Amino acid sequence: MGAAGFSACSKKEDLAGSPGLSQAVVVKTAPIQRITMQRQVDVSGTMISPDQARVSSEVAGVVREVLVELGHEVQPGEVLVRLEPRELEIALRRTESQLKQTEAQLSIDGVRTKEPPPDEQIAVVRTAIANRDDARAQLARTRMLMSQKLIAQADLDTVETRVKVTEAAYQTALETVQSLKAILQDRRAAVELAQKKLQDSVIKAPVGGAISERLVQVGEFISERTPVVTIVQMNPLKLRTAVQERHAELIWPDQPVQFRVESLPGKLFVGSVAFISPAVDQGTRTFPVEIIVDNRARQLKPGFFAKGVILTRKDENVLAVPEEAVSTLAGVSAVFVIQGGKARQQAVTIGARDGKLLEILSGLKGDEVLATSNLSQLATGVAVQAEPVSSAGAPGGDLAGGVAVRGEPGGRP
């Protein structure tokens, strides 16, 4: 099968025509097979979590409880950490008291009415209106007395001035009410913020997953935006890999993937192609691919290194021969066809491997019988004595249970 085989073949060709040296070579034979080949592309990469959250505290305070440990599974909304709420409760009561004060100024009782009544019904405006109306009435009476020359001009001037003052007070009251309404909205927002801060003293999981980091301890004072835990989603996981540029036309979404990880060498995992980058990295000449993997059994962990294959397509009726029927020298492969009791050397082009079978891309028709033993003693024209034809080795041995095709060209499955 190596260089020695070809050398021996050449010598045998020289001797084949010599009298007395044409003794038949006993060889085993095998027919060409037609099989189904599963095309696939080799991949390797790292398991990652599709969703990871570094949970931080939105308020400052002393840690009172930490309810999770490393590796614990949590659900969205589950309590992770509790902070001491005393200071936040006091702040809430203070803002609520300020809100009630403003509501009282606007004639809001907080139970039957939630919004301010019309301006004319608010106490400060009602007082200003009453003072204005009284001043106007007094002005009317003063003018009547003045027409009868019963009072002096100075008295009339005083009453007219009072009317102007009460009208200005009325305008001031209206402006005060508008200011109070703005303060009302501000203090309502302050109450909502204080309520939120009190609620935020109970830190909950924003997503489901497993605790990969526990970053605080009971009794520790933490400030706002201090990370407390890290949560990683465990199911599903992603296998992030990169595929060579030449295989770009072979990879499509939803293609099945089979792979193994080092920590569980006897376990075969499956997934499917989910996301394919539209761009090729100019440095590595590869394009990123992400594979979704079901991890309900929690056997896989983010960070695991995986090696496997993407199953691209199946080809039917593929010519295949046993590997022992092929000899290769300097990159050129050949087989010996047994025909009429003699051997004939035939160059072939080898494709993919399926267990102990090799795909034949060109050089054979498919009905030939090939020598599978003593190839080093054969050459074109050498007489052979064939043993009975035997079946070739069964396919198998790779992840897909079929051929290990290393990204052979082809169309979409």
C-alpha positions in Angstrom: 0.0 0.0 0.0 3.0 2.3 0.4 6.1 3.1 -1.8 7.3 -0.5 -1.4 4.1 -1.8 -2.9 4.5 0.4 -6.0 8.2 -0.6 -6.3 7.3 -4.3 -6.1 4.5 -3.7 -8.6 7.0 -2.2 -11.1 9.4 -5.1 -10.7 6.5 -7.5 -11.2 5.6 -5.9 -14.4 9.1 -6.5 -15.7 8.9 -10.1 -14.7 5.4 -10.8 -15.8 6.4 -11.5 -19.4 9.4 -13.7 -18.6 9.0 -17.4 -19.1 8.6 -19.4 -15.9 8.0 -16.4 -13.7 4.2 -16.0 -14.2 3.0 -18.0 -11.2 -0.4 -16.7 -10.2 -0.6 -14.5 -7.0 -3.3 -15.6 -4.5 -5.4 -12.6 -3.5 -8.5 -11.8 -1.6 -11.1 -9.9 -3.5 -14.1 -7.7 -2.7 -16.8 -6.0 -4.9 -17.4 -2.3 -5.0 -20.3 -1.3 -2.8 -22.9 1.4 -3.2 -23.7 3.0 0.2 -25.4 6.0 1.7 -23.0 8.6 3.0 -23.7 11.2 5.7 -21.8 14.3 4.8 -20.6 16.4 7.8 -18.3 19.2 8.8 -16.0 19.0 11.8 -16.4 21.6 14.5 -15.0 22.4 17.9 -15.9 25.1 20.3 -16.9 26.2 23.8 -20.2 25.8 25.6 -21.7 29.1 26.7 -24.8 30.3 28.4 -27.2 32.2 26.1 -28.3 34.5 28.9 -26.2 35.6 31.9 -27.1 38.2 34.4 -24.9 40.0 36.9 -27.4 41.1 39.5 -26.7 44.3 41.4 -28.3 46.1 44.3 -30.3 49.2 43.3 -30.1 50.6 46.8 -27.5 50.9 49.5 -27.8 49.0 52.8 -26.6 46.3 55.1 -27.0 42.7 53.9 -29.4 40.9 56.2 -29.9 37.6 54.4 -28.3 35.8 51.4 -30.7 33.1 50.4 -28.7 31.3 47.6 -25.5 29.5 47.4 -23.1 28.6 44.5 -24.8 26.3 42.0 -28.3 26.8 43.3 -31.0 26.9 40.6 -33.3 29.9 40.8 -36.5 30.9 39.0 -37.4 34.4 37.8 -38.6 36.5 40.7 -37.0 34.3 43.4 -35.5 36.2 46.3 -31.7 36.2 46.3 -30.7 38.8 48.9 -32.5 40.9 51.6 -31.1 44.2 52.8 -32.0 45.9 56.2 -35.1 47.9 55.3 -35.4 50.2 58.4 -33.8 53.3 56.9 -35.9 52.9 53.7 -39.1 52.5 55.7 -38.4 55.8 57.5 -37.7 57.5 54.2 -41.0 56.2 52.9 -43.0 57.5 55.8 -41.4 60.9 55.5 -42.3 61.3 51.9 -45.9 60.0 52.6 -46.2 62.7 55.3 -45.1 65.4 52.9 -47.6 64.2 50.3 -50.5 64.3 52.8 -49.6 67.9 53.7 -49.7 68.9 50.1 -53.0 67.0 49.5 -54.6 68.8 52.5 -53.6 72.2 51.0 -55.4 71.1 47.8 -58.5 69.8 49.6 -57.6 66.1 48.8 -58.5 63.6 51.4 -56.7 60.8 49.8 -59.6 58.4 50.2 -62.7 59.8 48.4 -60.7 62.1 46.1 -57.4 61.5 44.5 -57.2 64.6 42.3 -57.5 68.3 43.2 -61.0 69.8 42.9 -61.6 72.9 40.7 -59.5 75.9 41.8 -62.6 77.8 43.1 -63.2 75.0 45.6 -59.7 75.1 47.2 -59.6 76.9 50.5 -56.9 79.4 49.7 -58.8 80.4 46.5 -62.1 80.5 48.2 -60.7 82.9 50.8 -59.2 85.1 48.1 -62.5 85.1 46.2 -64.5 86.0 49.4 -62.1 88.9 50.2 -62.3 90.2 46.6 -66.1 90.0 46.5 -66.4 91.8 49.9 -64.1 94.6 48.7 -66.1 95.0 45.5 -69.3 95.2 47.5 -67.8 97.8 49.8 -66.6 99.8 46.8 -70.1 99.9 45.4 -71.6 101.2 48.7 -68.8 103.8 49.1 -69.4 105.1 45.6 -73.1 105.5 46.4 -72.3 107.4 49.5 -69.8 109.5 47.6 -72.4 110.4 45.1 -74.5 111.7 48.0 -71.4 113.6 49.3 -71.8 111.7 52.6 -68.1 110.6 52.7 -64.8 112.1 51.8 -62.8 111.3 48.7 -60.1 109.7 50.8 -62.5 107.0 52.0 -63.3 106.1 48.4 -59.6 105.9 47.5 -59.0 103.5 50.4 -61.8 101.2 49.3 -60.6 101.2 45.7 -57.1 100.3 46.9 -58.5 97.4 48.9 -60.3 96.1 45.8 -57.0 96.1 43.9 -55.3 94.3 46.8 -57.9 91.6 47.0 -57.8 91.0 43.2 -54.1 90.6 43.4 -54.5 88.2 46.3 -56.9 86.2 44.2 -54.3 85.9 41.4 -51.7 85.0 43.9 -54.0 82.3 45.3 -54.5 80.8 41.8 -50.7 80.8 41.2 -50.2 79.1 44.6 -52.7 76.4 43.7 -50.8 75.8 40.4 -47.6 75.5 42.4 -49.2 73.1 44.9 -50.4 70.9 42.0 -46.8 70.7 40.7 -45.5 69.9 44.2 -48.3 67.3 44.5 -46.9 65.5 41.4 -43.4 65.7 42.7 -44.3 64.3 46.1 -46.3 61.5 44.6 -43.2 60.6 42.5 -41.1 60.8 45.7 -43.5 58.4 47.4 -43.3 56.0 44.5 -39.5 56.2 44.5 -39.4 55.5 48.2 -41.7 52.6 47.8 -39.5 51.2 45.0 -36.4 51.6 47.0 -38.0 49.7 49.9 -39.0 47.0 47.4 -35.5 46.9 46.0 -34.2 46.1 49.4 -35.4 42.6 48.5 -33.2 41.6 45.5 -34.9 39.1 43.2 -33.7 37.0 40.2 -34.4 38.8 36.9 -33.9 35.5 35.0 -33.9 31.8 35.7 -30.7 29.9 35.9 -27.9 28.7 38.2 -25.8 30.9 40.6 -22.3 31.0 39.3 -21.0 33.7 41.7 -22.1 34.7 45.2 -20.5 38.1 45.8 -21.8 39.4 49.2 -21.9 38.2 52.8 -24.4 38.8 55.6 -23.6 42.0 57.6 -21.7 43.6 54.7 -22.7 47.2 53.8 -23.1 47.6 50.0 -23.7 50.7 48.0 -25.9 51.1 44.9 -25.0 49.1 41.9 -22.9 46.7 43.9 -23.1 43.2 42.3 -24.5 40.5 44.6 -24.7 37.4 42.4 -24.2 36.2 38.9 -26.9 34.0 37.3 -26.2 31.8 34.2 -29.0 30.2 32.2 -28.4 26.4 32.0 -31.0 25.2 29.6 -30.6 25.5 26.7 -26.9 26.1 26.2 -25.1 27.3 23.1 -22.1 25.7 21.5 -20.1 28.5 19.9 -17.8 27.4 17.1 -16.3 28.6 13.9 -16.6 27.0 10.5 -14.0 27.3 7.7 -14.9 29.7 4.9 -14.9 26.9 2.2 -17.9 25.3 4.0 -20.1 28.4 3.9 -22.5 26.8 1.3 -22.9 23.7 3.4 -24.2 25.2 6.7 -27.8 26.1 7.2 -30.1 26.8 10.2 -31.7 23.7 11.9 -29.0 21.3 10.7 -28.4 18.5 13.3 -25.1 18.5 15.3 -23.5 15.7 17.2 -20.6 16.3 19.6 -18.7 15.0 22.7 -17.1 16.8 25.7 -13.9 15.7 27.4 -15.5 15.3 30.9 -18.1 12.8 29.5 -16.2 11.0 26.7 -18.7 8.2 26.4 -21.7 10.5 26.0 -22.9 11.7 22.6 -24.8 15.0 22.7 -27.0 16.5 20.0 -28.0 20.0 19.1 -29.0 22.1 16.0 -27.5 25.0 14.2 -29.3 28.2 15.4 -27.3 31.2 14.3 -24.9 31.8 11.5 -22.7 34.9 11.1 -23.0 36.6 7.7 -19.4 37.7 7.9 -16.1 35.8 7.6 -13.2 36.7 9.9 -10.4 37.9 7.7 -7.7 36.7 10.0 -8.9 33.1 10.5 -11.0 32.7 7.3 -13.8 31.3 9.4 -17.4 32.4 10.3 -19.0 32.1 13.7 -21.8 29.6 14.2 -23.9 29.1 17.3 -25.6 25.7 18.1 -28.5 25.3 20.5 -28.1 22.3 22.8 -30.8 20.9 25.1 -29.4 20.7 28.7 -32.3 19.6 30.8 -30.2 16.9 32.4 -27.7 19.5 33.4 -24.8 17.3 32.2 -23.2 20.2 30.3 -21.7 23.3 31.8 -20.8 26.7 30.3 -17.1 26.6 29.5 -16.9 23.0 28.4 -14.9 22.3 25.3 -16.7 20.3 22.7 -15.7 18.5 19.5 -18.2 17.2 17.0 -19.8 17.4 13.5 -22.5 19.3 11.7 -24.5 16.8 9.6 -25.0 18.5 6.3 -26.6 16.1 3.9 -26.9 12.4 2.8 -25.8 11.1 -0.5 -27.3 7.9 -1.9 -25.7 5.3 -4.2 -22.1 6.3 -3.4 -19.3 4.1 -4.7 -17.1 2.8 -1.9 -14.3 0.2 -1.6 -12.5 -1.4 1.4 -9.5 0.6 2.6 -7.2 -2.4 2.1 -8.0 -2.3 -1.6 -6.4 1.1 -2.1 -2.7 1.8 -2.2 -1.3 5.4 -2.2 2.0 6.7 -3.4 3.0 10.4 -3.5 -0.6 11.4 -3.1 -1.8 9.2 -6.0 -4.2 6.4 -5.1 -4.8 3.2 -7.1 -6.6 -0.1 -6.9 -6.1 -3.5 -8.7 -9.1 -4.6 -10.7 -9.3 -8.4 -11.2 -10.4 -9.2 -14.7 -9.9 -12.4 -16.7 -7.6 -13.9 -14.1 -5.2 -11.0 -14.3 -4.7 -7.8 -12.3 -5.1 -4.3 -13.8 -3.8 -1.2 -11.9 -6.4 1.6 -12.0 -5.9 5.1 -10.6 -8.8 6.4 -8.5 -9.8 9.6 -6.7 -10.6 9.1 -3.1 -13.3 11.0 -1.3 -14.6 10.6 2.2 -14.1 7.7 4.7 -17.0 5.7 6.3 -15.5 3.4 8.8 -13.3 1.0 6.8 -14.8 2.1 3.5 -13.4 4.8 1.2 -15.5 6.8 -1.2 -14.5 6.6 -4.9 -15.1 9.8 -6.7 -13.6 8.7 -10.1 -11.8 5.9 -11.8 -14.3 3.0 -11.4 -17.6 2.2 -12.9 -19.0 0.2 -9.9 -19.2 -3.3 -11.2 -15.5 -4.2 -10.8 -14.0 -6.7 -8.4 -10.9 -5.5 -6.5 -7.9 -7.2 -4.9 -7.7 -6.6 -1.2 -4.5 -8.5 -0.3 -1.0 -9.0 -1.5 -1.1 -5.7 -3.4 2.7 -5.3 -3.2 3.0 -8.4 -5.4 0.6 -7.1 -8.1 1.1 -5.2 -11.3 -0.9 -4.8 -14.5 -1.0 -8.1 -16.3 0.1 -10.3 -13.4 -1.9 -13.5 -13.1 -3.9 -13.9 -10.0 -5.8 -16.6 -8.2 -8.8 -15.0 -6.5 -10.2 -16.4 -3.3 -14.0 -16.3 -3.0 -15.5 -12.8 -2.9 -16.2 -11.6 0.6 -18.4 -8.8 2.0 -16.6 -5.6 2.9 -16.5 -4.1 6.4 -19.6 -2.4 7.6 -19.8 1.3 7.8 -19.5 3.0 11.1 -17.1 4.4 13.6 -17.9 8.1 13.5 -20.1 10.4 15.5 -22.9 10.3 13.0 -22.8 6.5 12.8 -21.9 7.1 9.1 -19.2 8.7 7.1 -16.8 11.3 8.5 -17.0 13.7 5.6 -14.8 16.6 6.1 -16.9 19.3 4.5 -17.2 17.9 1.0 -18.7 20.3 -1.5 -22.4 20.1 -2.0 -25.7 22.0 -2.0 -28.2 22.8 0.6 -29.7 19.6 2.2 
